[in-house]
Amino acid sequence: GPGHILNLNHGVLPETPLDNVLQMVRTAHETPAPAAP
């Protein structure tokens, strides 16, 4: 089905500010998924 897969396993370092991670998650929730071909 439509939606996003957001994987935080790679690329988020321990020193990454929490606010940055939270904004990334908010953006993923707010961004519509493209229509399937």
N, C-alpha and C positions, 0 to 999 in steps of 0.2 A: 504494500500500500504506500501511499504518499508519506513523506516525512523526511526527517534528517537522521543521520547517524553521526553523533558527536562523540568522538573518542578522546578522552583526556589521558590515556595511558602513555602517550609519547609526546614530547615537546613542551610539556608544562613543567618547568623546573621548580624546585622547592622555593627558590627566592622570587618566583613570579608573584607580584602583588595579588592578593585575593580579589580585590576590586576588578582587576583585569580579567580574571577567570570568570567572575560572576557576570561581567558585561558580555563576555563571549557567549555564555550560556543564555543570557537574556536575548541577545541578538539572534541566536539560533532558534529560540522559541518564537520570536517575532517575525522571522523571515519566512515567507511562504515557499513551499517546495515547488520546483518546476513541474509542469504537467508532464505526465508520462507520454512518450512518443506513440 
